[in-house]
């Protein structure tokens, strides 16, 4: 742990952030006339009002006192991913009742895997019921942030997208909940603007657009591509599905639970769903009337999700068994077609790419109006796509299911003690502290930063754990006289070393093109946590103060100045039971 004295911070990039502890410069210490537990006022700026940002509002309200909060959201509504992605067939591939906040159960999900519009409505309803709209400024985009060491504040530029005007704001803390799956990208293809038909990215689907009767190409077979293909195939005149790399398409989750012998299967057998996995009206009423049934159902499915980690451990019996079953499933769904099986079934280990359930996807590839193309695209031409073979595919619509920029490089300048984070992220492997903070970037926290548990189940419950962790750090700063806090370079390097040494144990680190590795065939895994979902939760249970650099509010930089005048806020608060410790069960052990 290093204590940083503002007056001793060097302006040179090489030494910025290092402490100088010359005793001759030490400011005399004086007792602060306030009780221990006093929380100084802080201003917090949040970026993004998706699931993580919405949950953060509630967590900060529950955890902190004496603070103000504003959330800047670039879209015209809340929901993040579920506001932006409205393409045909869009839905969550995590079971609905586990893709929700633990503090806000929805008993009326219509389907085992909720459609996008329903998830968006769920998030909007929370903002209504929790009175969050005054905190969220939609159509406002943060365009730059600069750390001011002397003031211990962030200076921010914010653009009002409705008017085009920019203004300045400042904050003691920034909480970046913008995520990594929101900066969509076009495929790296020549002459992409040459096409004269409808060019669409799935994350920017034109409202009301219909592919019926058209010649359509869908580029990409990731989580989005495998949803949109079966959704538009029945109405398309001709559908060309173009991709470079095979992908693991796993059986629907209910089937997987049965095949893998999941304990959840016994409970799910008694849940009323039709062939499309829609819950029956009587089943929804049972959930409402019987909280024990509902909780047993939710916890059983959650336990199944939490138990998926052994599947990605290279050489494990679980992986071998699961891979065998997935190959059998894919072969059956493709009707044993030798050409399709060769194009679709990977030779790399199960889990190297994101494992995706895609009901109807494999089956529809065998229909008469679908053609699978695995050759490289040479360029776009006015009338469609030219393949490297020279063949031109005539098209009316090109749909790019080509994902997002997951480089972790911020979309705007974030200038900390060591310069612009963008510069570092562009030339170095992205590194963070437990996916939540960056070295040399004080009072800046992220949701789902480098090596976050993106592929570890519901982001809703993940965001709850991360939010509590971040809020506890901010409260520590408020009540312990800490002006600025950032993880040390040494701690981040050690954490990164552990990740890089661990990942070869997993399919995530195996050869095979994946966004887990920044779209590379080989390379460091930057998008996943080195362990299970429970491992991540356990890691965040306790704050490791020894891993952080501190600058204190008091000029003397005495770490115990927060002890104050000898009194406690607990004894001075007439509403607080100042003999609480007599009721603490832990004290009686």
Secondary structure, DSSP 8 states (H G I E B T S, - for coil): -EE--GGG--SSTTTTT-----GGG-------SS-BT----EEEEEE--SHHHHHHHHHHHHH-SSEEEEEEESSSSS-THHHH---TT-B-SS-GGGSS-TTS--TT-SBSS-BHHHHHHHHHHHHHHTT-TTTEEETEEEEEEEEETTTTEEEEEEEETTT--EEEEEESEEEE---SSSSB---S-BTGGG--SEEEEGGG--TT---TTSEEEEE--STTHHHHHHHHHTT-SEEEEE-SS---EE--HHHHHHHTT-THHHHHTTS-B-TT-BB-HHHHHHHHH-HHHHHHHHHHHHHHHHTTGGGGBTT-HHHHHHHHHHHHHHHHHTTT-HHHHHHHS-SS-TTSS--EE-TTHHHHTTSTTEEEE-S-EEEEETTEEEETTS-EEE-SEEEE---B--S---SSEEEETTEEHHHHHHHS----BTTTB-TT-TTEEESS-TT--TTSS-HHHHHHHHHHHHHHHHHHHHHTTEEEEEE-HHHHHHHHHHHHHHGGGBGGGSSS-BGGGTTBSSS---SS-SS-HHHHHHHTTS--GGGEEEEESSTT--TTGGGTTS-BHHHH-TTS-TTGGGS-GGGG-
